[in-house]
Amino acid sequence: MKATFLIENLSGKLVFLNHAISSRNQLPILSNFLIEAKKGKITVSATDLEIAFVSTFSASVEEEGVVTIPAKTFSDFLLNIGEGKATFNLKGNNLEVKSQKIEAVFQTVPADDFPKIIDEQGEQIAALSRSVLEKEFQKVVFSASQDGGRPALSGVLIKKEKDGFSLVATDGYRLSLKTNASISKGKMDIEDVLVPARVIRELLTIKDDSENIEIFISKKTNQILFHLSETILIGRLIEGTYPPFEKIIPTQSAVKAEFDRKQMQNAVKICSVFARDTANIIRFKIEKNKIIVSANTPSVGENSAEVEAVVSGGENEIAFNARYLLDFLSNIEEEDLTFEMTGPLSPGVFKIKGDSTFLHLIMPIRVQE
């Protein structure tokens, strides 16, 4: 292998490539990057067997070749040598990496030991734009469970609907639902797909010039592939039945309050200081033209903050986990929100004013007076 490339073309990809490198993996080869120089391009791959990245960039390739090198050492080295041109030169079992004034030699491991990442691409099922990914998936993915005890809840459900797709995520305590997601249909007719939330989170971190993301599914390997202009993200689909989430969504409400997101976010942040020692419990007291957000810790004290609101229905009270509230408020960019509830022991429902395609539900906390 002998190839010359721009350092910045590779260094910008190392951040997300390193997300697929696990120090706890029992297979030593998985702590390496797979590097291949071929047909005017260099491809760098990384996997922990749960997710994988394959990233490609242009290079001047004199001699084709493929090899693996230690990912952490290579990343730390490359991110510290600045910009400009660099050269890969494989001599025996050593890979020489040279820039204008710096050079290093890495011990390599044969590429034959590296697992095959893409056995088959499968068929394209859909496509979405970068703006849809950042706007619509961002509103949902944070609600998925990060506990592997219930695998289905650690995924984002992409559910086929009559007029498109819905996105659903829940950890059993909260739920985000986006209907009529702006995902264009592809060639293959599918029903429901359960994608690991980690894959969606990683997709959101990729910095790529691609404005269109193509989605493929391989039934043979049970993998989902997201194709960007220079990067492919691969994940394994979750097998299992998603819970019947529709049953917990209230069909009516006794109280509705419209409020400003930033005002509410500031109020919850302030009150969360006093909620730390009481299981993060934050109270909402809905009155005529305001929501009073409060927290009380007997050994520390109490505080409250008022949020202006347009309220319809009677007065009511409910309590939530402050972390869930802050997660929701920080993942929504719209400013005009609504809150609906039927009683202190029923789920609270947050919506975007004027948008009937999204809701976020949080289960209440029972508190003793």
C-alpha positions, 0 to 999 in steps of 0.5 A, spaced: 500 500 500 502 506 498 497 512 498 497 520 499 491 524 502 489 530 505 490 529 513 483 533 514 479 529 509 481 523 514 481 527 521 474 529 520 472 522 520 475 519 526 471 522 531 465 518 529 469 512 527 472 511 534 465 511 537 465 504 534 471 502 537 470 498 544 476 497 549 472 492 553 471 488 546 474 481 547 476 480 540 483 484 539 482 485 532 476 490 533 480 495 537 483 496 530 481 500 524 481 497 517 484 501 512 484 500 504 487 504 499 484 502 492 482 506 485 483 513 488 480 512 494 482 510 502 476 507 506 477 506 513 472 501 517 471 500 524 466 496 528 464 493 535 459 488 532 453 492 534 455 498 529 460 499 524 462 505 520 465 505 513 468 512 511 471 513 504 475 519 501 479 521 495 487 519 495 492 518 490 493 511 490 500 508 487 499 501 490 493 498 492 493 494 499 489 493 505 491 492 513 489 494 520 492 498 525 491 500 532 485 505 532 486 509 538 494 510 537 493 512 530 487 517 532 491 520 537 497 521 532 493 523 526 489 528 530 495 532 533 499 532 526 495 538 523 493 539 516 496 538 509 498 532 505 500 525 508 502 518 505 501 511 507 506 506 505 506 499 507 513 495 508 512 488 510 508 488 517 509 496 518 505 502 516 509 508 515 505 514 516 509 521 513 507 528 513 511 534 511 515 534 518 513 528 522 513 520 521 510 514 525 511 507 524 505 502 526 505 495 527 499 492 523 495 486 523 493 482 517 486 484 514 484 477 514 482 477 521 477 483 521 470 481 520 466 482 514 462 488 515 457 488 509 455 482 506 450 484 502 447 491 502 440 489 501 434 493 498 433 501 499 427 502 503 427 509 504 430 516 504 430 522 508 434 529 508 439 531 513 434 536 515 429 531 517 434 527 521 436 533 525 429 535 526 424 529 526 429 523 529 432 528 534 425 529 537 424 522 538 430 518 539 432 521 546 426 517 549 428 510 548 431 506 553 439 505 554 438 499 559 439 493 555 434 489 559 428 490 555 431 490 548 425 492 544 425 499 548 432 500 546 430 502 539 426 507 535 420 504 531 419 506 524 412 504 523 409 504 516 402 508 516 397 509 510 400 515 508 408 514 510 411 513 517 411 514 524 417 514 529 416 512 536 421 511 542 419 509 549 423 507 555 417 505 559 416 512 563 416 517 557 414 516 550 415 520 543 411 519 537 412 523 531 407 521 525 407 523 518 415 523 518 418 526 512 421 519 510 420 518 502 418 511 500 423 506 497 423 500 492 421 495 498 415 494 501 416 493 509 412 493 515 415 495 522 423 496 523 426 497 530 432 500 529 437 501 535 437 508 538 444 508 539 444 507 531 440 513 530 444 517 535 450 515 531 447 517 525 446 524 528 453 525 530 456 524 523 459 530 519 458 529 512 456 534 506 450 529 504 443 532 504 440 526 502 441 519 506 439 513 503 436 507 507 437 500 506 435 493 509 438 486 508 434 481 510 439 476 510 444 479 515 438 483 519 442 489 518 440 496 516 445 501 512 445 508 512 448 511 506 451 518 506 456 521 501 462 519 504 460 514 510 456 508 511 453 507 518 451 499 519 447 497 525 443 490 526 436 491 527 432 489 533 428 483 533 422 483 538 415 485 539 414 493 540 409 494 546 402 496 544 404 504 546 397 506 543 394 504 549 397 509 554 396 515 550 390 519 553 384 520 548 382 526 552 384 532 557 381 536 562 386 541 562 390 544 557 396 550 558 400 553 552 406 556 554 413 558 552 419 553 552 424 557 554 420 559 560 419 552 562 426 550 561 429 555 565 423 554 571 425 546 571 432 548 571 431 552 577 427 547 581 431 541 579 437 544 584 432 543 590 429 536 587 436 533 587 435 529 593 428 527 592 428 523 586 428 529 582 421 530 583 418 537 580 411 539 581 406 542 576 401 546 579 396 549 573 392 555 575 388 560 571 394 564 567 400 560 569 404 554 571 407 554 578 413 549 577 416 547 584 420 543 588 421 541 595 427 537 599 425 537 607 433 537 609 434 543 604 429 547 602 424 549 597 423 553 591 418 555 585 418 559 579 412 561 575 411 560 567 406 564 564 400 560 560 394 560 557 390 555 561 383 552 559 379 547 564 380 547 571 386 547 576 390 541 577 397 538 579 401 533 577 409 531 579 414 529 574 421 527 574 425 533 572 430 529 568 425 527 563 422 534 563 429 537 561 430 532 556 424 533 552 425 541 553 432 541 550 430 536 544 425 540 541 426 547 538 419 550 537 418 555 542 410 554 543 408 548 546 402 545 550 401 541 556 395 537 557 393 532 563 387 529 566 389 528 573 395 527 577 396 520 576 395 520 568 400 521 563 402 528 562 402 530 554 406 535 551 405 537 544 407 543 539 402 548 538 399 547 531 402 541 530 398 535 530 403 530 528 408 530 534 407 528 542 411 527 548 408 523 554 411 523 561 408 518 566 407 522 573 410 521 579 405 519 585 407 524 591 404 524 598 402 531 601 
